[in-house]
């Protein structure tokens, strides 16, 4: 296993400076994570991300399509809400995103 190094990337805008973290992923591509305007927070997160990458505990967040997110959200909420609240939530989401609500589990 090789040692992965995380470094700062300083973004100088017209109004303020913000910080981001950068590192090379296992696929060889540069990964970037925005931190914000706080340099101390950026340094703390840099150390944390570097430790996670080098111990193998870092889990990359994969992008998810909105329809898949709504379907998963409805599946998780089915056991958390009363049937009436779940039906109302599903109806609101189906009006806004029809294909996701139809693809979800039945009530």
N, C-alpha and C positions, 0 to 999 in steps of 0.2 A: 504494500500500500504506500502510495506517495503522500507527502505532506501537502495539504491544500492551504494556500495563503489567501486571505481576504484583505482587500485594501479599500481605502476611501476613494470615492469619486466625488469631486466638488463641482456642483452645478451653480455657476454664477449667473443669476438672472438680473433683470433690470431693478427689481425691488429688493430682493434678498438672495442670500446664498443658502442652498440646501445641500444635503449630503446623501450619498447613496453608497451602498456596498457593492463591490464587484469581486467575482472569483471565477475560475474556470471550472465548469461542470465536468462530470465524468465523460460526457460526449465531446469534450474539447471546446465547447462554446462558452462565451463569456456570459455569466448570469449576473443580473443586476437587481438589487432590492433597494427601494427608496426608503429613506429614514426620516428626513425632514430637516428643519433648520438647527436642531440641537446637536452641537458637536460632541458633547459628553455622552449623549444617548447613542450617537453613531459609533463612538469608540467602544462603548459597552456592548452594543449589538455586534460589532465587528469581532470582538473577542469571543462572544457567545456563538456566533455563526461559525467561526473558525474551529472552535472546540467541537461543535456538532458535526461539521464536515469531517474532521479528523478522527472522531470516535465512531463515525458511522451512524449517528442518531438523527441526522438531518433528513427530513422527508420533504421532497420537493412538492410544491402545490401545483397541481395540474389545472389548466383552464377547463371550465365546464360550461357547456351551452345552457342557455336560460331554460329551455324546455326540459332538459335533463335535471336541472336544479329544482324546478317546480315539481316535477314528478317525484323526485326523492323527498322533497319537503312535505308533499302531501302524504307520502307513505309513512314518514316519521311522525307527522302530526295526527294520523288516524288514531293511534292509541293514546295520545296525550290530551285530546280535546273531547268534549262530550259530542255525541252524534250530531246534534243540532248545530253547534259551532263549527264542526268539521264540514257539514254540508254547506253552510254559509260561506266558509273559506273556499271550498272547492268551486262553488258557484261563482264567486267573485273572480277567482283565478281562471276559470273556464271562459268567462266573458272577456278577459284580458288576453289569455293565451290558450285558445281552444284545444289545440292538439295535445298539450301537456296534461290538461285536466282529464281529457278523454282517455289518455293512455295510462292514467293512474289507476290504482286499485279501486275496487268497488266499495260502496258504503255499506 
